[in-house]
Each structure stands twice: as C-alpha cells, then as structure tokens.
C-alpha cells in the first residue's frame, strides 16, 4: 500500500505530524510527503518518509497574482508529476490513500487533483482523500468529524482540549493506539561535532542549557531580559552554560542577550536544521517559547521547560513528550484569542519569573536541587506532560490548578468530544451515575446547563419538524425548520463555552444535507451530545 501525506504548514506543525507518519508506516505503507519547499529541510528530519515532494509555495502565490489561469495550469502539471511519480509498479494498488492535514483550499484542491490524476495514471478509481478534501462542486469536505473539530477549535482557545498531534492522528483514522514518538536522530558524527563545539567554547561548563529566545509573534515571546537573568543564574550557581539557538531572523535577540552581560554560546543563525537537531540532542535541557524548536526537541526526547504566552497554551500545542514541563501565566485572560488587542499591556509576558524557571530546570528537570523540585510560584500554572489511558497527550498540574473551572471544563470536553468525534454512542455517559463528575463552580455549571437546556429544547423541536417536513415538504414548513436550525447555532455561538459547537454544527450540516434521513441523524447526534453533556454536569 502507498500513501501520500500533504502538509503545507510551518516548521513546528510539520514536526507534529511525526506520530501520524509513523502510525501509517506501522501499517506497512510506503509513504510520500508533500511539504513547502521552504521547510523541506525540516521534512528530512522526519522518520518513515520514503520520498519528499517540495512545493514552491512562494512561487505559486506570485504566479497567482500575475496570471491565475496559468497558475492553475502549473498546479495541474505539478499534481500530475506527483501522481505519476508515485505511479511506479509497487504503487499500482487500489488501496492507495491520500491524507491531507492542511485545511486551506489550495491544499484541498491539490489533494483532489493528485487523487484524480493518481487514479488516471494507475488506471484505477481515484484514491480516497482523508482529512481535508474537496467535493465535486469545489466546496470543502472532510471525511471525519475530527478534521472538522480541528477547524472549529483552532479559533476558540477555550475549546481546544486535545494536542494537535492527537487530532491529526485521529483525523487520519489511526484509532485508539499508542502514538509512536521521535523524529530521526542525528548521526553519531553530527552529535559528536555538536558536543565538541559546545565544550570548546565553554570547556569548564558542567552542562549546557539551550535557549530559544524567539517565537512566531513577539506577544508569545518571553522577554530577552528574563532569559538573560535565567542564564546568569544557571551559570553563576550551577555552571550550566546557556546555548542560544534560533534562525537568522532572530539574531537581534541574541545580541540583546549578549549585551546584557549574560554568558552564552550564541549559535543563532549559524546552524542548519540538522545541526540544530544535533545541538538539541546534546544539551541537558531546553528552555523555549512555543516554537518549532520546542517540537523538534520533543521529538528528540530532550528534557525541557516550555513557556506558553498570549495565544499559546500547552493543551493543544504542548511538547509531545512525557515529562516535559509547561508553564503559562495564571491570568483569567490567558490564553487570549487570535487578533486580540491586549488591554493589559502584555502583562502575561512578565508574569513568569526567571527564578521559577531556574527552580524547574535545576530541581525538577535536572534533579540537582531536591529542595526546589516541588517549588511553585504565584502567577503561574505549571504542568507536566503525560499520556491518558486512551493514549492522548495530557497534562498533570504541578501547581494546584487541576481543580479550577478552566481545567475542569477542558476535562469535560475531552471526555465528551473524544466519543462524539469517534462517532461512538454517548448513552454510557448520560446514564452512568457513578462516573467522574467535573468540580465546576456553581456559576460555570449553571451557565453551561442553561445553554444546554436551550439547545435541547430547539433540537427536540427540530426532530418534530423533520418528521413533518419529510411527510410534507411545503415551503412554510421548510422556512420554520430552517429558522430552528439556525437557532441551534446561535445558542451555541452565544456562549464562550460552546462556540466551537456552532462551527461544528454548521460544518457538519453541509455534510449531512444530502437527504432528510442524513439531516435527521445529524439532529439526533447533537441531541445525544447535549443530553450527555447535561447529564455529566447535573
């Protein structure tokens, strides 16, 4: 069997598809990967990939601006090249499959074109597209609720309880099974060169701590001054030498670190991705913002303390590595929404102190200071990554934040969404009076139950109207039915606790709109979810 995975995203997101790649490879599938040309070197760090097809995304966008018709021809020809390039004798099998984990319409179009031309090249029906696809009329389509949930939850920071790697795994149809960990490790020569380089630059150091100063956005970046204070303390008190890593665009941050007088080995902008991997594999630990470097280090098994500021949160983009330490500010507004204008002058960036990170690095990660191992600090939520009984990435609170409304609500969503998106029955949740119950405040519980009660009434009404509409599809009944349908989405969208369900409800409505039987089943599914949710909260 041969599969093609399309991932046209950035460095960190590309690294986070490693479990999916390994999961598909475990099925004895030959596996090709389509990625952006600018991240093809990152793709070379991934295991279980037989061939990489780099796409010149920048050139494609320029062509679209100059001549969109000619650009479409270019996309067609490139897709044909991929399809035919995969059409070697071993790939002439009817069980070929395409997995697209990029929701953009351009990626959906590419997946469809490769599928059509792949079938044509092999003289067989087009291979099925899993994940994000496109229907015959050019509209977006998905073959699994997990793909729809990824879209719905990405814009709602309160409704994103699963790690991205887990959602991609489920969207690929890989089921409940342990997720293989680990990217391709650097060769022995590369590891040796990295260690010798650091030892030559700091021969008296007892160890090395990598630091990633940059982030995708300045609002998500811990201040350089905080990194510098941490670096000074690690060297002064423990003889641990900071090693600065990052790209050429971040070198100004390294200069600011050095200008502070803090000791360091500055490798920013001086390493290829393979050399960066070797450095990360040879340091004692990493301190990083939520970055591609963090995900690469997790894939290499490097211990770390990761900071999640502004829109970043460890629940959905935390390191896919057990035992990693994640720190975020303990502020009511965190994590904030995308395109959010901060009224608090980015106070979250200074809420986490260098002293706290030092205690976590030295005490909990390196185990050198037993007195500081259990240290916490006001203003911070501290988590340790782990796996739950269903093989999902999970977080264990080290700072007493498990019994908070935010954490408990995330637990509720994990419990319900995992079964709902797997399209398993929810009767066991609704009828089980002895199961786990969330410890929510009275205010949060009442607010959630009120929304669920409203939705339940309208869903019951929709069931009755669907019966009438099936028997008599007259225009007045259709109009009443559509008004009730829109009302369900409005109820969900009005509550921050359920706004992701609004997007899910509408997206799945398009998928189920083929006939009244499918529509009725869609209503019944959401009615069951709402009932189970209410039962869990009562």
Secondary structure, DSSP 8 states (H G I E B T S, - for coil): -EEEEE--S-HHHHHTTHHHHHHHHTTT-EEEEEEEGGGHHHHTT-SS-SEEEEE-HHHHHHHHHH-HHHHHHHHHHHHHHHHHHT-SGGG--TT-EEEE---SHHHHHHHHHHHHHHHHHHTS---EEEEEEE-TTS-EEESSHHHHHHHHHHT-GGG--S-HHHHHHHHTT--SS----------HHHHHHHHHHHHHH-TT-SEEEEEE---SSGGGS--HHHHHHHHHHHHHHH-EEEEEE--GGGHHHHHHHHHTT---EE-TTS--HHHHHHHHHHSSEEEEESSHHHHHHHHHT--EEEEE-TT--HHHHS-SSTT-EEEEE--TT-S--TT---TTTTGGGGTS-HHHHHHIIIIIIS---GGGTT---TTEEEEEEEE-TTS-EEEEESSS-SSSHHHHHHHHHHHHHHHHHTT---HHHHH-SSS------HHHHHHHHHHHHHHHHHHHHHHHHHHHHHH---HHHHHHHHHHHHHHHHHHHTSTTTHHHHHHHHHHHHHTTTSHHHHHHHHHHHHHHHHHHHHHH-
